[in-house]
Amino acid sequence: MGAAVCIVVPWLIDNCRQEGDWRKLAWWIHDHLPYAPLCFIPKLWAFNIQWHERPQRMIQSFAQPRGTLTKRGMANWQGDHSALYEGFPKSVT
């Protein structure tokens, strides 16, 4: 079982304008949500996010820098990445 959606976050468009800023949101999602594949698109920092009962937790991008940001087995996959998205609004969980 799984699902997918394409999302645009207006706050990100207004506050993160440098090339590669999509990675800030990618790391926030990685640290907070049980996602399957996540793929960023250059226009409006849009991203496709998938959920699956056995999530892969892999992040890829067509936005610069292109390629794989993280996946299981990469050194940066585990741990706390909060320093990489400093200044993001606090979650309300």
Phi and psi restraints in degrees (range 20) as a CNS / XPLOR table:
assign (resid 1 and name C) (resid 2 and name N)
       (resid 2 and name CA) (resid 2 and name C) 1.0 -168.8 20.0 2
assign (resid 2 and name N) (resid 2 and name CA)
       (resid 2 and name C) (resid 3 and name N) 1.0 176.2 20.0 2
assign (resid 2 and name C) (resid 3 and name N)
       (resid 3 and name CA) (resid 3 and name C) 1.0 -155.0 20.0 2
assign (resid 3 and name N) (resid 3 and name CA)
       (resid 3 and name C) (resid 4 and name N) 1.0 162.0 20.0 2
assign (resid 3 and name C) (resid 4 and name N)
       (resid 4 and name CA) (resid 4 and name C) 1.0 -146.4 20.0 2
assign (resid 4 and name N) (resid 4 and name CA)
       (resid 4 and name C) (resid 5 and name N) 1.0 152.9 20.0 2
assign (resid 4 and name C) (resid 5 and name N)
       (resid 5 and name CA) (resid 5 and name C) 1.0 -153.6 20.0 2
assign (resid 5 and name N) (resid 5 and name CA)
       (resid 5 and name C) (resid 6 and name N) 1.0 151.7 20.0 2
assign (resid 5 and name C) (resid 6 and name N)
       (resid 6 and name CA) (resid 6 and name C) 1.0 -105.7 20.0 2
assign (resid 6 and name N) (resid 6 and name CA)
       (resid 6 and name C) (resid 7 and name N) 1.0 130.2 20.0 2
assign (resid 6 and name C) (resid 7 and name N)
       (resid 7 and name CA) (resid 7 and name C) 1.0 -127.7 20.0 2
assign (resid 7 and name N) (resid 7 and name CA)
       (resid 7 and name C) (resid 8 and name N) 1.0 143.8 20.0 2
assign (resid 7 and name C) (resid 8 and name N)
       (resid 8 and name CA) (resid 8 and name C) 1.0 -124.0 20.0 2
assign (resid 8 and name N) (resid 8 and name CA)
       (resid 8 and name C) (resid 9 and name N) 1.0 130.5 20.0 2
assign (resid 8 and name C) (resid 9 and name N)
       (resid 9 and name CA) (resid 9 and name C) 1.0 -108.1 20.0 2
assign (resid 9 and name N) (resid 9 and name CA)
       (resid 9 and name C) (resid 10 and name N) 1.0 107.1 20.0 2
assign (resid 9 and name C) (resid 10 and name N)
       (resid 10 and name CA) (resid 10 and name C) 1.0 -55.7 20.0 2
assign (resid 10 and name N) (resid 10 and name CA)
       (resid 10 and name C) (resid 11 and name N) 1.0 -37.8 20.0 2
assign (resid 10 and name C) (resid 11 and name N)
       (resid 11 and name CA) (resid 11 and name C) 1.0 -58.3 20.0 2
assign (resid 11 and name N) (resid 11 and name CA)
       (resid 11 and name C) (resid 12 and name N) 1.0 -39.6 20.0 2
assign (resid 11 and name C) (resid 12 and name N)
       (resid 12 and name CA) (resid 12 and name C) 1.0 -65.9 20.0 2
assign (resid 12 and name N) (resid 12 and name CA)
       (resid 12 and name C) (resid 13 and name N) 1.0 -41.2 20.0 2
assign (resid 12 and name C) (resid 13 and name N)
       (resid 13 and name CA) (resid 13 and name C) 1.0 -61.5 20.0 2
assign (resid 13 and name N) (resid 13 and name CA)
       (resid 13 and name C) (resid 14 and name N) 1.0 -41.4 20.0 2
assign (resid 13 and name C) (resid 14 and name N)
       (resid 14 and name CA) (resid 14 and name C) 1.0 -75.3 20.0 2
assign (resid 14 and name N) (resid 14 and name CA)
       (resid 14 and name C) (resid 15 and name N) 1.0 -28.1 20.0 2
assign (resid 14 and name C) (resid 15 and name N)
       (resid 15 and name CA) (resid 15 and name C) 1.0 -115.5 20.0 2
assign (resid 15 and name N) (resid 15 and name CA)
       (resid 15 and name C) (resid 16 and name N) 1.0 -10.0 20.0 2
assign (resid 15 and name C) (resid 16 and name N)
       (resid 16 and name CA) (resid 16 and name C) 1.0 -131.7 20.0 2
assign (resid 16 and name N) (resid 16 and name CA)
       (resid 16 and name C) (resid 17 and name N) 1.0 94.0 20.0 2
assign (resid 16 and name C) (resid 17 and name N)
       (resid 17 and name CA) (resid 17 and name C) 1.0 -111.8 20.0 2
assign (resid 17 and name N) (resid 17 and name CA)
       (resid 17 and name C) (resid 18 and name N) 1.0 -4.0 20.0 2
assign (resid 17 and name C) (resid 18 and name N)
       (resid 18 and name CA) (resid 18 and name C) 1.0 -82.6 20.0 2
assign (resid 18 and name N) (resid 18 and name CA)
       (resid 18 and name C) (resid 19 and name N) 1.0 149.6 20.0 2
assign (resid 18 and name C) (resid 19 and name N)
       (resid 19 and name CA) (resid 19 and name C) 1.0 -56.6 20.0 2
assign (resid 19 and name N) (resid 19 and name CA)
       (resid 19 and name C) (resid 20 and name N) 1.0 133.3 20.0 2
assign (resid 19 and name C) (resid 20 and name N)
       (resid 20 and name CA) (resid 20 and name C) 1.0 90.0 20.0 2
assign (resid 20 and name N) (resid 20 and name CA)
       (resid 20 and name C) (resid 21 and name N) 1.0 -5.0 20.0 2
assign (resid 20 and name C) (resid 21 and name N)
       (resid 21 and name CA) (resid 21 and name C) 1.0 -63.7 20.0 2
assign (resid 21 and name N) (resid 21 and name CA)
       (resid 21 and name C) (resid 22 and name N) 1.0 -18.6 20.0 2
assign (resid 21 and name C) (resid 22 and name N)
       (resid 22 and name CA) (resid 22 and name C) 1.0 -55.6 20.0 2
assign (resid 22 and name N) (resid 22 and name CA)
       (resid 22 and name C) (resid 23 and name N) 1.0 -26.7 20.0 2
assign (resid 22 and name C) (resid 23 and name N)
       (resid 23 and name CA) (resid 23 and name C) 1.0 -64.5 20.0 2
assign (resid 23 and name N) (resid 23 and name CA)
       (resid 23 and name C) (resid 24 and name N) 1.0 -28.6 20.0 2
assign (resid 23 and name C) (resid 24 and name N)
       (resid 24 and name CA) (resid 24 and name C) 1.0 -60.3 20.0 2
assign (resid 24 and name N) (resid 24 and name CA)
       (resid 24 and name C) (resid 25 and name N) 1.0 -49.7 20.0 2
assign (resid 24 and name C) (resid 25 and name N)
       (resid 25 and name CA) (resid 25 and name C) 1.0 -66.4 20.0 2
assign (resid 25 and name N) (resid 25 and name CA)
       (resid 25 and name C) (resid 26 and name N) 1.0 -37.9 20.0 2
assign (resid 25 and name C) (resid 26 and name N)
       (resid 26 and name CA) (resid 26 and name C) 1.0 -58.6 20.0 2
assign (resid 26 and name N) (resid 26 and name CA)
       (resid 26 and name C) (resid 27 and name N) 1.0 -45.6 20.0 2
assign (resid 26 and name C) (resid 27 and name N)
       (resid 27 and name CA) (resid 27 and name C) 1.0 -68.9 20.0 2
assign (resid 27 and name N) (resid 27 and name CA)
       (resid 27 and name C) (resid 28 and name N) 1.0 -35.3 20.0 2
assign (resid 27 and name C) (resid 28 and name N)
       (resid 28 and name CA) (resid 28 and name C) 1.0 -61.4 20.0 2
assign (resid 28 and name N) (resid 28 and name CA)
       (resid 28 and name C) (resid 29 and name N) 1.0 -47.1 20.0 2
assign (resid 28 and name C) (resid 29 and name N)
       (resid 29 and name CA) (resid 29 and name C) 1.0 -60.6 20.0 2
assign (resid 29 and name N) (resid 29 and name CA)
       (resid 29 and name C) (resid 30 and name N) 1.0 -44.6 20.0 2
assign (resid 29 and name C) (resid 30 and name N)
       (resid 30 and name CA) (resid 30 and name C) 1.0 -57.6 20.0 2
assign (resid 30 and name N) (resid 30 and name CA)
       (resid 30 and name C) (resid 31 and name N) 1.0 -40.5 20.0 2
assign (resid 30 and name C) (resid 31 and name N)
       (resid 31 and name CA) (resid 31 and name C) 1.0 -80.0 20.0 2
assign (resid 31 and name N) (resid 31 and name CA)
       (resid 31 and name C) (resid 32 and name N) 1.0 -18.8 20.0 2
assign (resid 31 and name C) (resid 32 and name N)
       (resid 32 and name CA) (resid 32 and name C) 1.0 -120.1 20.0 2
assign (resid 32 and name N) (resid 32 and name CA)
       (resid 32 and name C) (resid 33 and name N) 1.0 -20.2 20.0 2
assign (resid 32 and name C) (resid 33 and name N)
       (resid 33 and name CA) (resid 33 and name C) 1.0 -124.7 20.0 2
assign (resid 33 and name N) (resid 33 and name CA)
       (resid 33 and name C) (resid 34 and name N) 1.0 147.2 20.0 2
assign (resid 33 and name C) (resid 34 and name N)
       (resid 34 and name CA) (resid 34 and name C) 1.0 -87.5 20.0 2
assign (resid 34 and name N) (resid 34 and name CA)
       (resid 34 and name C) (resid 35 and name N) 1.0 78.9 20.0 2
assign (resid 34 and name C) (resid 35 and name N)
       (resid 35 and name CA) (resid 35 and name C) 1.0 -94.7 20.0 2
assign (resid 35 and name N) (resid 35 and name CA)
       (resid 35 and name C) (resid 36 and name N) 1.0 161.4 20.0 2
assign (resid 35 and name C) (resid 36 and name N)
       (resid 36 and name CA) (resid 36 and name C) 1.0 -96.6 20.0 2
assign (resid 36 and name N) (resid 36 and name CA)
       (resid 36 and name C) (resid 37 and name N) 1.0 -135.7 20.0 2
assign (resid 36 and name C) (resid 37 and name N)
       (resid 37 and name CA) (resid 37 and name C) 1.0 -62.8 20.0 2
assign (resid 37 and name N) (resid 37 and name CA)
       (resid 37 and name C) (resid 38 and name N) 1.0 148.2 20.0 2
assign (resid 37 and name C) (resid 38 and name N)
       (resid 38 and name CA) (resid 38 and name C) 1.0 -132.8 20.0 2
assign (resid 38 and name N) (resid 38 and name CA)
       (resid 38 and name C) (resid 39 and name N) 1.0 128.0 20.0 2
assign (resid 38 and name C) (resid 39 and name N)
       (resid 39 and name CA) (resid 39 and name C) 1.0 -135.1 20.0 2
assign (resid 39 and name N) (resid 39 and name CA)
       (resid 39 and name C) (resid 40 and name N) 1.0 124.7 20.0 2
assign (resid 39 and name C) (resid 40 and name N)
       (resid 40 and name CA) (resid 40 and name C) 1.0 -95.1 20.0 2
assign (resid 40 and name N) (resid 40 and name CA)
       (resid 40 and name C) (resid 41 and name N) 1.0 146.0 20.0 2
assign (resid 40 and name C) (resid 41 and name N)
       (resid 41 and name CA) (resid 41 and name C) 1.0 -119.9 20.0 2
assign (resid 41 and name N) (resid 41 and name CA)
       (resid 41 and name C) (resid 42 and name N) 1.0 141.6 20.0 2
assign (resid 41 and name C) (resid 42 and name N)
       (resid 42 and name CA) (resid 42 and name C) 1.0 -59.5 20.0 2
assign (resid 42 and name N) (resid 42 and name CA)
       (resid 42 and name C) (resid 43 and name N) 1.0 -37.9 20.0 2
assign (resid 42 and name C) (resid 43 and name N)
       (resid 43 and name CA) (resid 43 and name C) 1.0 -73.7 20.0 2
assign (resid 43 and name N) (resid 43 and name CA)
       (resid 43 and name C) (resid 44 and name N) 1.0 120.9 20.0 2
assign (resid 43 and name C) (resid 44 and name N)
       (resid 44 and name CA) (resid 44 and name C) 1.0 60.6 20.0 2
assign (resid 44 and name N) (resid 44 and name CA)
       (resid 44 and name C) (resid 45 and name N) 1.0 21.5 20.0 2
assign (resid 44 and name C) (resid 45 and name N)
       (resid 45 and name CA) (resid 45 and name C) 1.0 52.5 20.0 2
assign (resid 45 and name N) (resid 45 and name CA)
       (resid 45 and name C) (resid 46 and name N) 1.0 30.4 20.0 2
assign (resid 45 and name C) (resid 46 and name N)
       (resid 46 and name CA) (resid 46 and name C) 1.0 -64.3 20.0 2
assign (resid 46 and name N) (resid 46 and name CA)
       (resid 46 and name C) (resid 47 and name N) 1.0 153.3 20.0 2
assign (resid 46 and name C) (resid 47 and name N)
       (resid 47 and name CA) (resid 47 and name C) 1.0 -146.2 20.0 2
assign (resid 47 and name N) (resid 47 and name CA)
       (resid 47 and name C) (resid 48 and name N) 1.0 149.6 20.0 2
assign (resid 47 and name C) (resid 48 and name N)
       (resid 48 and name CA) (resid 48 and name C) 1.0 -99.1 20.0 2
assign (resid 48 and name N) (resid 48 and name CA)
       (resid 48 and name C) (resid 49 and name N) 1.0 128.6 20.0 2
assign (resid 48 and name C) (resid 49 and name N)
       (resid 49 and name CA) (resid 49 and name C) 1.0 -124.8 20.0 2
assign (resid 49 and name N) (resid 49 and name CA)
       (resid 49 and name C) (resid 50 and name N) 1.0 137.5 20.0 2
assign (resid 49 and name C) (resid 50 and name N)
       (resid 50 and name CA) (resid 50 and name C) 1.0 -120.5 20.0 2
assign (resid 50 and name N) (resid 50 and name CA)
       (resid 50 and name C) (resid 51 and name N) 1.0 149.4 20.0 2
assign (resid 50 and name C) (resid 51 and name N)
       (resid 51 and name CA) (resid 51 and name C) 1.0 -118.7 20.0 2
assign (resid 51 and name N) (resid 51 and name CA)
       (resid 51 and name C) (resid 52 and name N) 1.0 146.6 20.0 2
assign (resid 51 and name C) (resid 52 and name N)
       (resid 52 and name CA) (resid 52 and name C) 1.0 -150.9 20.0 2
assign (resid 52 and name N) (resid 52 and name CA)
       (resid 52 and name C) (resid 53 and name N) 1.0 152.4 20.0 2
assign (resid 52 and name C) (resid 53 and name N)
       (resid 53 and name CA) (resid 53 and name C) 1.0 -65.8 20.0 2
assign (resid 53 and name N) (resid 53 and name CA)
       (resid 53 and name C) (resid 54 and name N) 1.0 -19.1 20.0 2
assign (resid 53 and name C) (resid 54 and name N)
       (resid 54 and name CA) (resid 54 and name C) 1.0 -126.3 20.0 2
assign (resid 54 and name N) (resid 54 and name CA)
       (resid 54 and name C) (resid 55 and name N) 1.0 78.8 20.0 2
assign (resid 54 and name C) (resid 55 and name N)
       (resid 55 and name CA) (resid 55 and name C) 1.0 -63.0 20.0 2
assign (resid 55 and name N) (resid 55 and name CA)
       (resid 55 and name C) (resid 56 and name N) 1.0 138.4 20.0 2
assign (resid 55 and name C) (resid 56 and name N)
       (resid 56 and name CA) (resid 56 and name C) 1.0 -82.7 20.0 2
assign (resid 56 and name N) (resid 56 and name CA)
       (resid 56 and name C) (resid 57 and name N) 1.0 -27.6 20.0 2
assign (resid 56 and name C) (resid 57 and name N)
       (resid 57 and name CA) (resid 57 and name C) 1.0 50.4 20.0 2
assign (resid 57 and name N) (resid 57 and name CA)
       (resid 57 and name C) (resid 58 and name N) 1.0 59.0 20.0 2
assign (resid 57 and name C) (resid 58 and name N)
       (resid 58 and name CA) (resid 58 and name C) 1.0 -120.0 20.0 2
assign (resid 58 and name N) (resid 58 and name CA)
       (resid 58 and name C) (resid 59 and name N) 1.0 136.2 20.0 2
assign (resid 58 and name C) (resid 59 and name N)
       (resid 59 and name CA) (resid 59 and name C) 1.0 -116.5 20.0 2
assign (resid 59 and name N) (resid 59 and name CA)
       (resid 59 and name C) (resid 60 and name N) 1.0 125.4 20.0 2
assign (resid 59 and name C) (resid 60 and name N)
       (resid 60 and name CA) (resid 60 and name C) 1.0 -128.0 20.0 2
assign (resid 60 and name N) (resid 60 and name CA)
       (resid 60 and name C) (resid 61 and name N) 1.0 164.2 20.0 2
assign (resid 60 and name C) (resid 61 and name N)
       (resid 61 and name CA) (resid 61 and name C) 1.0 -149.3 20.0 2
assign (resid 61 and name N) (resid 61 and name CA)
       (resid 61 and name C) (resid 62 and name N) 1.0 143.9 20.0 2
assign (resid 61 and name C) (resid 62 and name N)
       (resid 62 and name CA) (resid 62 and name C) 1.0 -98.3 20.0 2
assign (resid 62 and name N) (resid 62 and name CA)
       (resid 62 and name C) (resid 63 and name N) 1.0 -11.5 20.0 2
assign (resid 62 and name C) (resid 63 and name N)
       (resid 63 and name CA) (resid 63 and name C) 1.0 -80.1 20.0 2
assign (resid 63 and name N) (resid 63 and name CA)
       (resid 63 and name C) (resid 64 and name N) 1.0 157.1 20.0 2
assign (resid 63 and name C) (resid 64 and name N)
       (resid 64 and name CA) (resid 64 and name C) 1.0 -74.4 20.0 2
assign (resid 64 and name N) (resid 64 and name CA)
       (resid 64 and name C) (resid 65 and name N) 1.0 139.3 20.0 2
assign (resid 64 and name C) (resid 65 and name N)
       (resid 65 and name CA) (resid 65 and name C) 1.0 -73.5 20.0 2
assign (resid 65 and name N) (resid 65 and name CA)
       (resid 65 and name C) (resid 66 and name N) 1.0 132.9 20.0 2
assign (resid 65 and name C) (resid 66 and name N)
       (resid 66 and name CA) (resid 66 and name C) 1.0 -75.2 20.0 2
assign (resid 66 and name N) (resid 66 and name CA)
       (resid 66 and name C) (resid 67 and name N) 1.0 155.2 20.0 2
assign (resid 66 and name C) (resid 67 and name N)
       (resid 67 and name CA) (resid 67 and name C) 1.0 119.1 20.0 2
assign (resid 67 and name N) (resid 67 and name CA)
       (resid 67 and name C) (resid 68 and name N) 1.0 -158.4 20.0 2
assign (resid 67 and name C) (resid 68 and name N)
       (resid 68 and name CA) (resid 68 and name C) 1.0 -94.8 20.0 2
assign (resid 68 and name N) (resid 68 and name CA)
       (resid 68 and name C) (resid 69 and name N) 1.0 122.5 20.0 2
assign (resid 68 and name C) (resid 69 and name N)
       (resid 69 and name CA) (resid 69 and name C) 1.0 -81.0 20.0 2
assign (resid 69 and name N) (resid 69 and name CA)
       (resid 69 and name C) (resid 70 and name N) 1.0 -45.5 20.0 2
assign (resid 69 and name C) (resid 70 and name N)
       (resid 70 and name CA) (resid 70 and name C) 1.0 -159.9 20.0 2
assign (resid 70 and name N) (resid 70 and name CA)
       (resid 70 and name C) (resid 71 and name N) 1.0 156.6 20.0 2
assign (resid 70 and name C) (resid 71 and name N)
       (resid 71 and name CA) (resid 71 and name C) 1.0 -162.3 20.0 2
assign (resid 71 and name N) (resid 71 and name CA)
       (resid 71 and name C) (resid 72 and name N) 1.0 164.1 20.0 2
assign (resid 71 and name C) (resid 72 and name N)
       (resid 72 and name CA) (resid 72 and name C) 1.0 -52.5 20.0 2
assign (resid 72 and name N) (resid 72 and name CA)
       (resid 72 and name C) (resid 73 and name N) 1.0 133.0 20.0 2
assign (resid 72 and name C) (resid 73 and name N)
       (resid 73 and name CA) (resid 73 and name C) 1.0 100.6 20.0 2
assign (resid 73 and name N) (resid 73 and name CA)
       (resid 73 and name C) (resid 74 and name N) 1.0 -21.0 20.0 2
assign (resid 73 and name C) (resid 74 and name N)
       (resid 74 and name CA) (resid 74 and name C) 1.0 -79.0 20.0 2
assign (resid 74 and name N) (resid 74 and name CA)
       (resid 74 and name C) (resid 75 and name N) 1.0 148.2 20.0 2
assign (resid 74 and name C) (resid 75 and name N)
       (resid 75 and name CA) (resid 75 and name C) 1.0 -59.6 20.0 2
assign (resid 75 and name N) (resid 75 and name CA)
       (resid 75 and name C) (resid 76 and name N) 1.0 -31.5 20.0 2
assign (resid 75 and name C) (resid 76 and name N)
       (resid 76 and name CA) (resid 76 and name C) 1.0 -88.3 20.0 2
assign (resid 76 and name N) (resid 76 and name CA)
       (resid 76 and name C) (resid 77 and name N) 1.0 3.2 20.0 2
assign (resid 76 and name C) (resid 77 and name N)
       (resid 77 and name CA) (resid 77 and name C) 1.0 -70.0 20.0 2
assign (resid 77 and name N) (resid 77 and name CA)
       (resid 77 and name C) (resid 78 and name N) 1.0 -40.4 20.0 2
assign (resid 77 and name C) (resid 78 and name N)
       (resid 78 and name CA) (resid 78 and name C) 1.0 -96.2 20.0 2
assign (resid 78 and name N) (resid 78 and name CA)
       (resid 78 and name C) (resid 79 and name N) 1.0 166.7 20.0 2
assign (resid 78 and name C) (resid 79 and name N)
       (resid 79 and name CA) (resid 79 and name C) 1.0 99.4 20.0 2
assign (resid 79 and name N) (resid 79 and name CA)
       (resid 79 and name C) (resid 80 and name N) 1.0 -176.7 20.0 2
assign (resid 79 and name C) (resid 80 and name N)
       (resid 80 and name CA) (resid 80 and name C) 1.0 -95.4 20.0 2
assign (resid 80 and name N) (resid 80 and name CA)
       (resid 80 and name C) (resid 81 and name N) 1.0 126.2 20.0 2
assign (resid 80 and name C) (resid 81 and name N)
       (resid 81 and name CA) (resid 81 and name C) 1.0 -110.8 20.0 2
assign (resid 81 and name N) (resid 81 and name CA)
       (resid 81 and name C) (resid 82 and name N) 1.0 15.0 20.0 2
assign (resid 81 and name C) (resid 82 and name N)
       (resid 82 and name CA) (resid 82 and name C) 1.0 -59.5 20.0 2
assign (resid 82 and name N) (resid 82 and name CA)
       (resid 82 and name C) (resid 83 and name N) 1.0 -27.1 20.0 2
assign (resid 82 and name C) (resid 83 and name N)
       (resid 83 and name CA) (resid 83 and name C) 1.0 -66.0 20.0 2
assign (resid 83 and name N) (resid 83 and name CA)
       (resid 83 and name C) (resid 84 and name N) 1.0 -21.0 20.0 2
assign (resid 83 and name C) (resid 84 and name N)
       (resid 84 and name CA) (resid 84 and name C) 1.0 -84.5 20.0 2
assign (resid 84 and name N) (resid 84 and name CA)
       (resid 84 and name C) (resid 85 and name N) 1.0 -10.6 20.0 2
assign (resid 84 and name C) (resid 85 and name N)
       (resid 85 and name CA) (resid 85 and name C) 1.0 -130.4 20.0 2
assign (resid 85 and name N) (resid 85 and name CA)
       (resid 85 and name C) (resid 86 and name N) 1.0 35.2 20.0 2
assign (resid 85 and name C) (resid 86 and name N)
       (resid 86 and name CA) (resid 86 and name C) 1.0 -56.3 20.0 2
assign (resid 86 and name N) (resid 86 and name CA)
       (resid 86 and name C) (resid 87 and name N) 1.0 140.7 20.0 2
assign (resid 86 and name C) (resid 87 and name N)
       (resid 87 and name CA) (resid 87 and name C) 1.0 91.3 20.0 2
assign (resid 87 and name N) (resid 87 and name CA)
       (resid 87 and name C) (resid 88 and name N) 1.0 -6.1 20.0 2
assign (resid 87 and name C) (resid 88 and name N)
       (resid 88 and name CA) (resid 88 and name C) 1.0 -70.6 20.0 2
assign (resid 88 and name N) (resid 88 and name CA)
       (resid 88 and name C) (resid 89 and name N) 1.0 149.9 20.0 2
assign (resid 88 and name C) (resid 89 and name N)
       (resid 89 and name CA) (resid 89 and name C) 1.0 -57.7 20.0 2
assign (resid 89 and name N) (resid 89 and name CA)
       (resid 89 and name C) (resid 90 and name N) 1.0 145.7 20.0 2
assign (resid 89 and name C) (resid 90 and name N)
       (resid 90 and name CA) (resid 90 and name C) 1.0 -70.5 20.0 2
assign (resid 90 and name N) (resid 90 and name CA)
       (resid 90 and name C) (resid 91 and name N) 1.0 143.1 20.0 2
assign (resid 90 and name C) (resid 91 and name N)
       (resid 91 and name CA) (resid 91 and name C) 1.0 -74.4 20.0 2
assign (resid 91 and name N) (resid 91 and name CA)
       (resid 91 and name C) (resid 92 and name N) 1.0 154.3 20.0 2
assign (resid 91 and name C) (resid 92 and name N)
       (resid 92 and name CA) (resid 92 and name C) 1.0 -110.8 20.0 2
assign (resid 92 and name N) (resid 92 and name CA)
       (resid 92 and name C) (resid 93 and name N) 1.0 48.7 20.0 2
